[in-house]
Amino acid sequence: MSELRVGVVGTGTMGSDHVRRLTRTTTGARVSVVVEPDRERRTAALAVAPGAVGMAGLDEALAAGVLDAVLIAAPGPQHESTVAACVRAGLPTLCEKPLTPDPESAWRLVEAERAGGRRLIQVGFMRRYDVEYAALRARITEGRSGELLMIHAVHRNAGTPVGYAESMLITDSVVHELDAVPWLAGSPITSIEVRRGRPNPRAAAGLREPILVLLRLADGTLADVEMNVLAASYQVITEAVLAGDVVRIGDVGHHADYTTRFAEAYDREVQAWVDSVAAQAISGPSAWDGYVAAVCCRAGVQALTAEGPVVVDLPPRPTFYA
Ligand SMILES: NC(=O)c1ccc[n+]([C@@H]2O[C@H](COP(=O)([O-])OP(=O)(O)OC[C@H]3O[C@@H](n4cnc5c(N)ncnc54)[C@H](O)[C@@H]3O)[C@@H](O)[C@H]2O)c1
């Protein structure tokens, strides 16, 4: 079969990494179009992907008929219109997290996809493709070490970008745990609470951190997440407390950021996506998962200022996503 022609939309930190990955690591695909309004970034991405053409907007790329699939790594507020255009064009789309920044727009994409009758949207929750995460989930699911009781998660970043707002502790970072924890446990989140201790005096004005996020799942599992964006290095560690054992993952040394810490997970994610598109059987994190994460993020942001737990209220999962 010929190579999948992938358009990459947005080539900042993540998009340029994906262009390199699709060109040098992934098999069965190549970058056919780079859609990036910033001329310098577009030129830099094109230098990595021989044969690709640069365009300033997705509409131009869709009209040119040179796309089999689209990878979106533009900022979150651009995701709804971009994913919707891909769905209208019938193109499989891997959209970096978040699917969209709020539940209403995420739900509109769920409805658009369902109206088309087949799965087209995958959300970039790459931890599901990390070898250790996958093994931990299998360990929990198989039940050999007894049922899951608790999860302790640590999510530490080595600094904050310019313009970092406190809500981004949830929407940019804890969002990964909001997807990974229920995925590991096999049970949805029912409430989110944020607890604060002593603030880091090094934090910028308006940013009170670290925070402790408490997640309660429908089956009674309790998870805590230390979210800390002023740590010495990027660290993501998870400990699962099972009835008969404790399993710890993520002791993988010090990294500056996610691009190296999860490099292999991104490789596996993109390869699995390309393979599933070729097989017309997309099965990764879905638009529904993106919607659920958006609902959890809203509750998590409310929990930053609320007293006690904030309830996560989800509709039943549509059978389309069973
Ligand atoms: N999965 C992960 O671990 C992970 C990590 C970091 C970022 N992300 C996500 O990836 C996405 C991109 O993040 P980033 O850190 O690379 O951001 P970035 O700001 O470095 O890059 C975004 C790029 O998109 C371009 N852009 C803006 N509007 C556009 C449009 N309409 N069409 C095409 N391109 C457009 C910008 O010019 C910029 O080059 C975000 O959704 C972010 O949350 C995911």
The ligand as an SDF file (V2000), in Angstrom:
LIG
                    3D

 44 48  0  0  0  0  0  0  0  0999 V2000
    0.8030   15.3130   24.2750 N   0  0  0  0  0  0  0  0  0  0  0  0
    1.6270   16.0940   24.9280 C   0  0  0  0  0  0  0  0  0  0  0  0
    2.3700   15.6430   25.7740 O   0  0  0  0  0  0  0  0  0  0  0  0
    1.6960   17.5580   24.6180 C   0  0  0  0  0  0  0  0  0  0  0  0
    2.7750   18.3180   25.0720 C   0  0  0  0  0  0  0  0  0  0  0  0
    2.8100   19.6630   24.7400 C   0  0  0  0  0  0  0  0  0  0  0  0
    1.8080   20.2550   23.9990 C   0  0  0  0  0  0  0  0  0  0  0  0
    0.7680   19.4660   23.6130 N   0  0  0  0  0  0  0  0  0  0  0  0
   -0.3410   20.0610   22.8450 C   0  0  0  0  0  0  0  0  0  0  0  0
    0.1000   20.2740   21.5090 O   0  0  0  0  0  0  0  0  0  0  0  0
   -0.5380   21.4290   20.9660 C   0  0  0  0  0  0  0  0  0  0  0  0
    0.5520   22.3940   20.4940 C   0  0  0  0  0  0  0  0  0  0  0  0
    1.3670   22.7290   21.6010 O   0  0  0  0  0  0  0  0  0  0  0  0
    2.8250   23.3320   21.3940 P   0  0  0  0  0  0  0  0  0  0  0  0
    3.4430   23.3400   22.7360 O   0  0  0  0  0  0  0  0  0  0  0  0
    3.5100   22.6570   20.2700 O   0  0  0  0  0  0  0  0  0  0  0  0
    2.4570   24.8330   20.9770 O   0  0  0  0  0  0  0  0  0  0  0  0
    3.3660   25.8670   20.1670 P   0  0  0  0  0  0  0  0  0  0  0  0
    2.8350   27.2110   20.5290 O   0  0  0  0  0  0  0  0  0  0  0  0
    4.8150   25.5760   20.3570 O   0  0  0  0  0  0  0  0  0  0  0  0
    3.0130   25.5500   18.6410 O   0  0  0  0  0  0  0  0  0  0  0  0
    1.7570   25.7940   18.0880 C   0  0  0  0  0  0  0  0  0  0  0  0
    1.9570   26.1790   16.6150 C   0  0  0  0  0  0  0  0  0  0  0  0
    0.6890   26.2690   15.9750 O   0  0  0  0  0  0  0  0  0  0  0  0
    0.7350   27.3620   15.0770 C   0  0  0  0  0  0  0  0  0  0  0  0
   -0.6550   27.7850   14.7950 N   0  0  0  0  0  0  0  0  0  0  0  0
   -1.4200   28.6740   15.4510 C   0  0  0  0  0  0  0  0  0  0  0  0
   -2.6350   28.7460   14.8750 N   0  0  0  0  0  0  0  0  0  0  0  0
   -2.6200   27.8830   13.8330 C   0  0  0  0  0  0  0  0  0  0  0  0
   -3.5800   27.5100   12.8700 C   0  0  0  0  0  0  0  0  0  0  0  0
   -4.8120   28.0290   12.8690 N   0  0  0  0  0  0  0  0  0  0  0  0
   -3.2280   26.5820   11.9500 N   0  0  0  0  0  0  0  0  0  0  0  0
   -2.0060   26.0460   11.9470 C   0  0  0  0  0  0  0  0  0  0  0  0
   -1.0530   26.3520   12.8580 N   0  0  0  0  0  0  0  0  0  0  0  0
   -1.3680   27.2690   13.7900 C   0  0  0  0  0  0  0  0  0  0  0  0
    1.5590   28.4150   15.7820 C   0  0  0  0  0  0  0  0  0  0  0  0
    2.0840   29.3680   14.8880 O   0  0  0  0  0  0  0  0  0  0  0  0
    2.6380   27.5420   16.4240 C   0  0  0  0  0  0  0  0  0  0  0  0
    3.7600   27.3810   15.5850 O   0  0  0  0  0  0  0  0  0  0  0  0
   -1.4120   21.9930   22.0810 C   0  0  0  0  0  0  0  0  0  0  0  0
   -2.7070   21.5050   21.9230 O   0  0  0  0  0  0  0  0  0  0  0  0
   -0.7850   21.4180   23.3370 C   0  0  0  0  0  0  0  0  0  0  0  0
   -1.6810   21.2910   24.4140 O   0  0  0  0  0  0  0  0  0  0  0  0
    0.6920   18.1570   23.8760 C   0  0  0  0  0  0  0  0  0  0  0  0
  1  2  1  0
  2  3  2  0
  2  4  1  0
  4  5  1  0
  4 44  2  0
  5  6  2  0
  6  7  1  0
  7  8  2  0
  8  9  1  0
  8 44  1  0
  9 10  1  0
  9 42  1  0
 10 11  1  0
 11 12  1  0
 11 40  1  0
 12 13  1  0
 13 14  1  0
 14 15  2  0
 14 16  1  0
 14 17  1  0
 17 18  1  0
 18 19  2  0
 18 20  1  0
 18 21  1  0
 21 22  1  0
 22 23  1  0
 23 24  1  0
 23 38  1  0
 24 25  1  0
 25 26  1  0
 25 36  1  0
 26 27  1  0
 26 35  1  0
 27 28  2  0
 28 29  1  0
 29 30  1  0
 29 35  2  0
 30 31  1  0
 30 32  2  0
 32 33  1  0
 33 34  2  0
 34 35  1  0
 36 37  1  0
 36 38  1  0
 38 39  1  0
 40 41  1  0
 40 42  1  0
 42 43  1  0
M  CHG  2   8   1  16  -1
M  END
$$$$
